[in-house]
Amino acid sequence: MDRAQLPATVEATQQLLAAGGYVADRALATTVHLALRMGRPLFLEGEPGTGKTEIAKVLAAGLPRKLVRLQCYDGLDLSAAAYEWNHAKQLMAIRLAEASGSASDRAALERGIYDRAFLQERPLLQALTGEPAVLLIDELDRADEPFEAFLLEVLADFQVTVPELGTIRAATPPVVIITSNRTREVHDAIRRRCLYHWVDYPDAARERAILRIRAPGMPERLSAEVVAFVQKLRGGDYFKLPGVAETIDWAAALSALDARELEPAAVDETLGVLLKYQDDIAKLRGAEAAKLVAEAKQAAA
Protein backbone atom coordinates (compact mmCIF):
# COMPACT_ATOMS: atom_id res chain seq x y z
CA MET A 1 0.00 0.00 0.00
CA ASP A 2 1.35 3.42 -0.96
CA ARG A 3 1.52 5.27 2.37
CA ALA A 4 1.80 8.61 0.57
CA GLN A 5 -1.82 8.19 -0.60
CA LEU A 6 -3.12 7.53 2.91
CA PRO A 7 -4.25 10.21 5.37
CA ALA A 8 -1.22 11.25 7.42
CA THR A 9 -2.99 11.95 10.71
CA VAL A 10 -6.06 10.94 12.69
CA GLU A 11 -7.54 14.34 11.89
CA ALA A 12 -6.98 13.76 8.17
CA THR A 13 -8.68 10.37 8.43
CA GLN A 14 -11.62 11.99 10.22
CA GLN A 15 -11.81 14.60 7.44
CA LEU A 16 -11.68 11.88 4.74
CA LEU A 17 -14.64 10.14 6.37
CA ALA A 18 -16.49 13.44 6.80
CA ALA A 19 -15.95 14.27 3.11
CA GLY A 20 -17.86 11.07 2.32
CA GLY A 21 -20.70 12.04 4.64
CA TYR A 22 -19.59 9.87 7.57
CA VAL A 23 -19.44 11.58 10.97
CA ALA A 24 -16.90 9.60 13.02
CA ASP A 25 -15.89 10.24 16.61
CA ARG A 26 -12.22 10.46 17.56
CA ALA A 27 -11.96 6.86 18.78
CA LEU A 28 -13.33 5.39 15.55
CA ALA A 29 -11.24 7.70 13.36
CA THR A 30 -8.12 6.66 15.30
CA THR A 31 -8.81 2.95 14.78
CA VAL A 32 -9.49 3.45 11.06
CA HIS A 33 -6.31 5.52 10.75
CA LEU A 34 -4.20 2.85 12.45
CA ALA A 35 -5.67 0.09 10.26
CA LEU A 36 -4.74 2.07 7.15
CA ARG A 37 -1.23 3.01 8.29
CA MET A 38 -0.38 -0.42 9.69
CA GLY A 39 -1.92 -2.34 6.79
CA ARG A 40 -4.09 -4.41 9.13
CA PRO A 41 -7.66 -5.64 8.58
CA LEU A 42 -10.28 -3.76 10.60
CA PHE A 43 -12.98 -5.71 12.43
CA LEU A 44 -16.06 -3.60 13.17
CA GLU A 45 -18.67 -5.04 15.49
CA GLY A 46 -21.94 -3.49 16.67
CA GLU A 47 -25.70 -3.42 16.43
CA PRO A 48 -27.31 -3.38 12.95
CA GLY A 49 -27.72 0.10 11.52
CA THR A 50 -24.80 1.76 13.30
CA GLY A 51 -22.87 2.51 10.09
CA LYS A 52 -20.27 -0.27 9.93
CA THR A 53 -20.74 -1.09 6.25
CA GLU A 54 -20.81 2.58 5.34
CA ILE A 55 -17.22 3.01 6.53
CA ALA A 56 -15.96 0.66 3.81
CA LYS A 57 -17.98 2.49 1.16
CA VAL A 58 -16.67 5.88 2.24
CA LEU A 59 -13.06 4.65 2.34
CA ALA A 60 -13.39 3.17 -1.15
CA ALA A 61 -14.68 6.48 -2.50
CA GLY A 62 -12.20 8.63 -0.60
CA LEU A 63 -8.90 6.80 -1.11
CA PRO A 64 -10.07 6.10 -3.98
CA ARG A 65 -10.20 2.34 -4.58
CA LYS A 66 -12.65 -0.13 -6.05
CA LEU A 67 -15.03 -1.64 -3.51
CA VAL A 68 -15.17 -5.44 -3.50
CA ARG A 69 -17.98 -6.74 -1.28
CA LEU A 70 -18.38 -10.25 0.05
CA GLN A 71 -21.85 -10.51 1.59
CA CYS A 72 -21.80 -13.41 4.04
CA TYR A 73 -24.67 -15.84 4.50
CA ASP A 74 -25.39 -19.28 5.90
CA GLY A 75 -23.77 -21.87 3.63
CA LEU A 76 -21.18 -19.56 2.07
CA ASP A 77 -18.26 -21.64 0.82
CA LEU A 78 -14.91 -21.23 -0.93
CA SER A 79 -16.37 -21.48 -4.44
CA ALA A 80 -18.63 -18.48 -3.82
CA ALA A 81 -16.14 -16.48 -1.74
CA ALA A 82 -12.70 -17.01 -3.33
CA TYR A 83 -12.57 -18.91 -6.62
CA GLU A 84 -14.11 -21.65 -8.73
CA TRP A 85 -12.86 -23.55 -11.73
CA ASN A 86 -14.85 -23.03 -14.92
CA HIS A 87 -15.71 -26.68 -15.49
CA ALA A 88 -17.65 -26.05 -18.71
CA LYS A 89 -14.67 -24.23 -20.22
CA GLN A 90 -12.30 -26.97 -19.03
CA LEU A 91 -14.48 -29.67 -20.60
CA MET A 92 -14.54 -27.75 -23.87
CA ALA A 93 -10.73 -27.55 -23.83
CA ILE A 94 -10.50 -31.32 -23.28
CA ARG A 95 -12.86 -32.02 -26.19
CA LEU A 96 -10.93 -29.67 -28.48
CA ALA A 97 -7.69 -31.43 -27.50
CA GLU A 98 -9.25 -34.82 -28.25
CA ALA A 99 -10.54 -33.60 -31.58
CA SER A 100 -7.11 -32.27 -32.56
CA GLY A 101 -5.37 -35.45 -31.44
CA SER A 102 -3.26 -33.67 -28.80
CA ALA A 103 -4.93 -35.38 -25.84
CA SER A 104 -2.40 -38.22 -25.79
CA ASP A 105 -0.12 -36.28 -23.40
CA ARG A 106 -2.46 -36.55 -20.44
CA ALA A 107 -0.13 -34.82 -17.96
CA ALA A 108 0.25 -31.78 -20.20
CA LEU A 109 -3.50 -31.66 -20.76
CA GLU A 110 -4.18 -31.71 -17.02
CA ARG A 111 -1.69 -28.90 -16.49
CA GLY A 112 -3.30 -26.94 -19.28
CA ILE A 113 -6.85 -27.07 -17.96
CA TYR A 114 -5.70 -25.78 -14.56
CA ASP A 115 -4.42 -22.53 -16.04
CA ARG A 116 -5.45 -19.09 -14.72
CA ALA A 117 -7.57 -18.69 -17.86
CA PHE A 118 -9.98 -21.29 -16.44
CA LEU A 119 -10.15 -19.75 -12.95
CA GLN A 120 -13.26 -17.77 -12.04
CA GLU A 121 -12.41 -15.15 -9.45
CA ARG A 122 -14.84 -14.48 -6.60
CA PRO A 123 -14.66 -11.49 -4.21
CA LEU A 124 -11.72 -12.62 -2.03
CA LEU A 125 -9.53 -13.27 -5.06
CA GLN A 126 -10.82 -10.25 -6.96
CA ALA A 127 -9.65 -8.02 -4.11
CA LEU A 128 -6.12 -9.45 -4.36
CA THR A 129 -5.74 -9.09 -8.13
CA GLY A 130 -6.19 -6.14 -10.44
CA GLU A 131 -6.50 -2.56 -9.21
CA PRO A 132 -6.13 -1.64 -5.50
CA ALA A 133 -9.31 -2.39 -3.58
CA VAL A 134 -11.24 -2.05 -0.36
CA LEU A 135 -12.43 -5.55 0.57
CA LEU A 136 -15.67 -5.51 2.58
CA ILE A 137 -16.45 -8.82 4.28
CA ASP A 138 -19.94 -7.92 5.42
CA GLU A 139 -21.81 -9.60 8.30
CA LEU A 140 -19.27 -12.35 8.90
CA ASP A 141 -21.38 -13.61 11.80
CA ARG A 142 -24.00 -14.81 9.27
CA ALA A 143 -21.56 -17.28 7.71
CA ASP A 144 -20.88 -20.74 9.16
CA GLU A 145 -18.00 -20.96 11.62
CA PRO A 146 -15.89 -23.29 9.38
CA PHE A 147 -15.87 -20.59 6.69
CA GLU A 148 -13.71 -18.40 8.92
CA ALA A 149 -10.79 -20.80 8.36
CA PHE A 150 -10.79 -19.81 4.67
CA LEU A 151 -10.21 -16.19 5.66
CA LEU A 152 -7.12 -16.67 7.80
CA GLU A 153 -4.67 -16.83 4.88
CA VAL A 154 -6.20 -13.73 3.29
CA LEU A 155 -6.14 -11.72 6.52
CA ALA A 156 -2.62 -12.76 7.56
CA ASP A 157 -0.75 -12.74 4.24
CA PHE A 158 -3.13 -11.20 1.68
CA GLN A 159 -2.95 -14.31 -0.46
CA VAL A 160 -5.05 -17.27 -1.59
CA THR A 161 -3.61 -20.73 -2.25
CA VAL A 162 -5.20 -22.66 -5.10
CA PRO A 163 -4.03 -26.30 -4.77
CA GLU A 164 -3.98 -26.97 -8.53
CA LEU A 165 -2.31 -23.66 -9.40
CA GLY A 166 -0.28 -22.32 -6.48
CA THR A 167 -0.37 -19.22 -4.29
CA ILE A 168 -1.79 -15.96 -5.62
CA ARG A 169 -0.52 -12.93 -3.69
CA ALA A 170 -1.75 -9.37 -3.78
CA ALA A 171 0.58 -6.93 -5.50
CA THR A 172 -1.15 -4.18 -3.51
CA PRO A 173 -2.78 -5.50 -0.31
CA PRO A 174 -6.43 -4.44 -0.07
CA VAL A 175 -7.88 -2.40 2.76
CA VAL A 176 -9.95 -5.04 4.57
CA ILE A 177 -13.09 -4.16 6.55
CA ILE A 178 -14.94 -6.97 8.34
CA THR A 179 -18.33 -6.30 9.94
CA SER A 180 -20.37 -8.31 12.42
CA ASN A 181 -23.76 -7.74 14.06
CA ARG A 182 -22.73 -10.20 16.78
CA THR A 183 -25.50 -12.72 16.17
CA ARG A 184 -22.76 -15.20 17.10
CA GLU A 185 -19.18 -14.90 18.33
CA VAL A 186 -16.49 -14.68 15.66
CA HIS A 187 -13.45 -16.90 16.35
CA ASP A 188 -10.41 -15.51 18.16
CA ALA A 189 -8.17 -16.42 15.20
CA ILE A 190 -9.99 -13.83 13.09
CA ARG A 191 -9.91 -11.20 15.85
CA ARG A 192 -6.16 -11.61 16.43
CA ARG A 193 -5.42 -10.73 12.83
CA CYS A 194 -7.45 -7.51 12.96
CA LEU A 195 -7.69 -4.20 14.72
CA TYR A 196 -11.02 -4.02 16.53
CA HIS A 197 -13.65 -1.36 17.17
CA TRP A 198 -17.13 -1.55 18.62
CA VAL A 199 -19.40 0.77 16.64
CA ASP A 200 -22.08 2.00 19.00
CA TYR A 201 -25.17 4.12 18.44
CA PRO A 202 -24.12 7.78 18.17
CA ASP A 203 -24.81 10.25 20.93
CA ALA A 204 -27.34 13.03 20.30
CA ALA A 205 -24.80 15.60 19.09
CA ARG A 206 -23.26 13.24 16.53
CA GLU A 207 -26.65 11.98 15.35
CA ARG A 208 -27.78 15.55 14.75
CA ALA A 209 -24.57 16.18 12.79
CA ILE A 210 -25.35 13.09 10.70
CA LEU A 211 -28.85 14.39 9.96
CA ARG A 212 -27.46 17.75 8.83
CA ILE A 213 -25.45 15.89 6.19
CA ARG A 214 -27.93 13.17 5.22
CA ALA A 215 -31.14 15.21 5.50
CA PRO A 216 -30.14 18.72 4.40
CA GLY A 217 -32.84 21.36 4.54
CA MET A 218 -34.65 19.64 7.38
CA PRO A 219 -35.99 22.19 9.93
CA GLU A 220 -33.57 22.44 12.85
CA ARG A 221 -36.36 22.07 15.38
CA LEU A 222 -37.67 18.89 13.76
CA SER A 223 -34.14 17.50 13.50
CA ALA A 224 -33.51 18.09 17.20
CA GLU A 225 -36.83 16.51 18.20
CA VAL A 226 -36.35 13.48 15.94
CA VAL A 227 -32.92 12.80 17.43
CA ALA A 228 -34.18 13.30 20.99
CA PHE A 229 -37.11 10.93 20.32
CA VAL A 230 -34.86 8.21 18.86
CA GLN A 231 -32.30 8.58 21.64
CA LYS A 232 -35.01 8.05 24.26
CA LEU A 233 -36.55 5.19 22.26
CA ARG A 234 -33.22 3.33 22.29
CA GLY A 235 -33.41 3.28 26.06
CA GLY A 236 -36.60 1.20 25.91
CA ASP A 237 -37.18 -2.52 25.80
CA TYR A 238 -37.82 -3.25 22.12
CA PHE A 239 -37.01 -6.25 19.95
CA LYS A 240 -35.08 -4.20 17.37
CA LEU A 241 -33.91 -0.70 18.20
CA PRO A 242 -33.67 1.77 15.33
CA GLY A 243 -30.22 2.40 13.89
CA VAL A 244 -28.86 5.54 12.29
CA ALA A 245 -30.24 4.45 8.92
CA GLU A 246 -33.75 4.34 10.39
CA THR A 247 -33.29 7.78 11.96
CA ILE A 248 -32.33 9.19 8.55
CA ASP A 249 -35.27 7.46 6.83
CA TRP A 250 -37.71 8.65 9.48
CA ALA A 251 -36.46 12.23 9.25
CA ALA A 252 -36.85 12.10 5.47
CA ALA A 253 -40.38 10.69 5.81
CA LEU A 254 -41.46 13.42 8.22
CA SER A 255 -39.94 16.05 5.93
CA ALA A 256 -41.85 14.58 2.99
CA LEU A 257 -45.04 15.08 5.02
CA ASP A 258 -44.06 18.76 5.51
CA ALA A 259 -43.74 18.33 9.27
CA ARG A 260 -42.13 21.23 11.12
CA GLU A 261 -42.07 19.55 14.52
CA LEU A 262 -42.97 16.20 16.06
CA GLU A 263 -46.66 15.55 16.65
CA PRO A 264 -48.09 12.33 18.17
CA ALA A 265 -50.39 11.72 15.18
CA ALA A 266 -47.54 11.99 12.65
CA VAL A 267 -45.38 9.73 14.80
CA ASP A 268 -48.08 7.03 14.96
CA GLU A 269 -48.57 7.20 11.19
CA THR A 270 -44.87 6.81 10.37
CA LEU A 271 -43.69 4.24 12.92
CA GLY A 272 -43.26 1.67 10.15
CA VAL A 273 -40.33 3.73 8.89
CA LEU A 274 -38.62 3.76 12.28
CA LEU A 275 -39.45 0.27 13.61
CA LYS A 276 -39.51 -2.99 11.66
CA TYR A 277 -41.48 -5.35 13.92
CA GLN A 278 -45.22 -5.18 14.55
CA ASP A 279 -44.86 -5.98 18.26
CA ASP A 280 -42.54 -2.99 18.68
CA ILE A 281 -44.89 -0.72 16.73
CA ALA A 282 -47.91 -1.82 18.77
CA LYS A 283 -46.01 -1.28 22.00
CA LEU A 284 -44.97 2.27 21.06
CA ARG A 285 -48.06 3.52 19.24
CA GLY A 286 -50.48 5.75 21.14
CA ALA A 287 -49.83 6.84 24.71
CA GLU A 288 -46.20 5.70 24.82
CA ALA A 289 -45.38 7.57 21.59
CA ALA A 290 -47.13 10.70 22.85
CA LYS A 291 -45.11 10.50 26.06
CA LEU A 292 -41.83 10.23 24.14
CA VAL A 293 -42.84 13.14 21.89
CA ALA A 294 -43.37 15.34 24.95
CA GLU A 295 -40.04 14.26 26.44
CA ALA A 296 -38.27 14.80 23.09
CA LYS A 297 -39.68 18.31 22.77
CA GLN A 298 -38.48 19.15 26.26
CA ALA A 299 -35.01 17.69 25.62
CA ALA A 300 -34.70 19.45 22.25
CA ALA A 301 -35.73 22.77 23.78
KAVEN-V763839 format. One record per backbone hydrogen bond with DSSP energy under -1.0 kcal/mol. NH is the residue of the N-H (numbers start at 1). CO is the residue of the C=O. E is the energy in kcal/mol with one decimal. If there is no record, write none. Layout:
BEGIN
nh=NH co=CO e=E
nh=NH co=CO e=E
END
This chain:
BEGIN
nh=5 co=2 e=-1.4
nh=6 co=3 e=-1.5
nh=13 co=9 e=-2.0
nh=14 co=10 e=-2.5
nh=15 co=11 e=-2.2
nh=16 co=12 e=-2.3
nh=17 co=13 e=-2.3
nh=18 co=14 e=-2.2
nh=19 co=15 e=-2.4
nh=21 co=18 e=-1.9
nh=22 co=17 e=-2.7
nh=29 co=25 e=-2.4
nh=30 co=26 e=-2.3
nh=31 co=27 e=-1.9
nh=32 co=28 e=-2.6
nh=33 co=29 e=-2.5
nh=34 co=30 e=-2.5
nh=35 co=31 e=-2.2
nh=36 co=32 e=-2.1
nh=37 co=33 e=-2.6
nh=38 co=34 e=-2.7
nh=40 co=35 e=-1.5
nh=42 co=176 e=-2.7
nh=43 co=195 e=-3.6
nh=44 co=178 e=-3.6
nh=45 co=197 e=-2.1
nh=46 co=180 e=-1.8
nh=50 co=47 e=-1.1
nh=57 co=53 e=-1.5
nh=58 co=54 e=-2.6
nh=59 co=55 e=-2.5
nh=60 co=56 e=-2.3
nh=61 co=57 e=-1.9
nh=62 co=58 e=-2.4
nh=63 co=59 e=-2.4
nh=65 co=60 e=-3.1
nh=66 co=132 e=-1.6
nh=68 co=134 e=-2.9
nh=70 co=136 e=-3.5
nh=72 co=138 e=-2.3
nh=76 co=73 e=-2.0
nh=81 co=77 e=-1.8
nh=82 co=78 e=-3.1
nh=83 co=78 e=-1.3
nh=84 co=120 e=-1.7
nh=86 co=118 e=-2.9
nh=87 co=85 e=-1.5
nh=90 co=86 e=-2.3
nh=91 co=87 e=-2.6
nh=92 co=88 e=-1.9
nh=93 co=89 e=-2.0
nh=94 co=90 e=-2.1
nh=95 co=91 e=-2.3
nh=96 co=92 e=-2.3
nh=97 co=93 e=-2.1
nh=98 co=94 e=-2.4
nh=99 co=95 e=-2.4
nh=100 co=96 e=-1.8
nh=102 co=97 e=-1.9
nh=106 co=104 e=-1.6
nh=109 co=105 e=-2.0
nh=110 co=106 e=-2.5
nh=111 co=107 e=-2.1
nh=112 co=108 e=-2.1
nh=113 co=109 e=-2.0
nh=118 co=115 e=-2.0
nh=119 co=116 e=-1.6
nh=120 co=84 e=-3.0
nh=122 co=82 e=-2.7
nh=124 co=81 e=-3.1
nh=126 co=122 e=-2.9
nh=127 co=123 e=-2.1
nh=129 co=125 e=-1.2
nh=134 co=66 e=-2.8
nh=135 co=175 e=-2.9
nh=136 co=68 e=-3.1
nh=137 co=177 e=-2.9
nh=138 co=70 e=-2.0
nh=140 co=179 e=-2.7
nh=142 co=139 e=-2.1
nh=143 co=140 e=-1.5
nh=147 co=144 e=-1.1
nh=148 co=145 e=-1.5
nh=149 co=146 e=-1.2
nh=150 co=147 e=-1.4
nh=155 co=151 e=-2.8
nh=156 co=152 e=-2.3
nh=157 co=153 e=-2.3
nh=158 co=154 e=-1.6
nh=160 co=168 e=-2.1
nh=162 co=166 e=-3.3
nh=165 co=162 e=-1.8
nh=166 co=162 e=-3.7
nh=168 co=160 e=-3.1
nh=170 co=158 e=-2.1
nh=175 co=133 e=-2.2
nh=177 co=135 e=-2.9
nh=178 co=42 e=-3.1
nh=179 co=137 e=-2.2
nh=180 co=44 e=-1.7
nh=191 co=187 e=-1.7
nh=192 co=188 e=-2.7
nh=194 co=191 e=-1.6
nh=195 co=41 e=-2.7
nh=197 co=43 e=-2.0
nh=199 co=45 e=-3.2
nh=207 co=203 e=-2.5
nh=208 co=204 e=-2.3
nh=209 co=205 e=-1.8
nh=210 co=206 e=-2.1
nh=211 co=207 e=-2.1
nh=212 co=208 e=-1.9
nh=213 co=209 e=-1.2
nh=214 co=210 e=-3.0
nh=215 co=211 e=-2.8
nh=218 co=215 e=-1.5
nh=223 co=219 e=-2.6
nh=224 co=220 e=-2.4
nh=225 co=221 e=-2.2
nh=226 co=222 e=-2.8
nh=227 co=223 e=-2.3
nh=228 co=224 e=-2.2
nh=229 co=225 e=-2.5
nh=230 co=226 e=-2.6
nh=231 co=227 e=-2.7
nh=232 co=228 e=-2.0
nh=233 co=229 e=-2.4
nh=234 co=230 e=-2.1
nh=235 co=232 e=-1.1
nh=236 co=233 e=-2.0
nh=238 co=236 e=-1.1
nh=244 co=49 e=-2.6
nh=247 co=243 e=-1.8
nh=248 co=244 e=-2.5
nh=249 co=245 e=-2.3
nh=250 co=246 e=-2.7
nh=251 co=247 e=-2.5
nh=252 co=248 e=-2.3
nh=253 co=249 e=-2.3
nh=254 co=250 e=-2.6
nh=255 co=251 e=-2.1
nh=256 co=252 e=-2.2
nh=257 co=253 e=-1.1
nh=258 co=255 e=-1.9
nh=259 co=254 e=-2.4
nh=267 co=263 e=-2.3
nh=268 co=264 e=-2.5
nh=269 co=265 e=-1.9
nh=270 co=266 e=-1.0
nh=273 co=270 e=-1.9
nh=275 co=271 e=-3.2
nh=281 co=277 e=-2.1
nh=282 co=278 e=-2.9
nh=283 co=279 e=-1.8
nh=284 co=280 e=-1.8
nh=285 co=281 e=-2.9
nh=289 co=284 e=-1.6
nh=290 co=286 e=-2.4
nh=291 co=287 e=-2.3
nh=292 co=288 e=-2.1
nh=293 co=289 e=-2.4
nh=294 co=290 e=-2.2
nh=295 co=291 e=-2.2
nh=296 co=292 e=-2.7
nh=297 co=293 e=-2.5
nh=298 co=294 e=-1.8
nh=299 co=295 e=-2.5
nh=300 co=296 e=-2.9
nh=301 co=297 e=-1.9
END
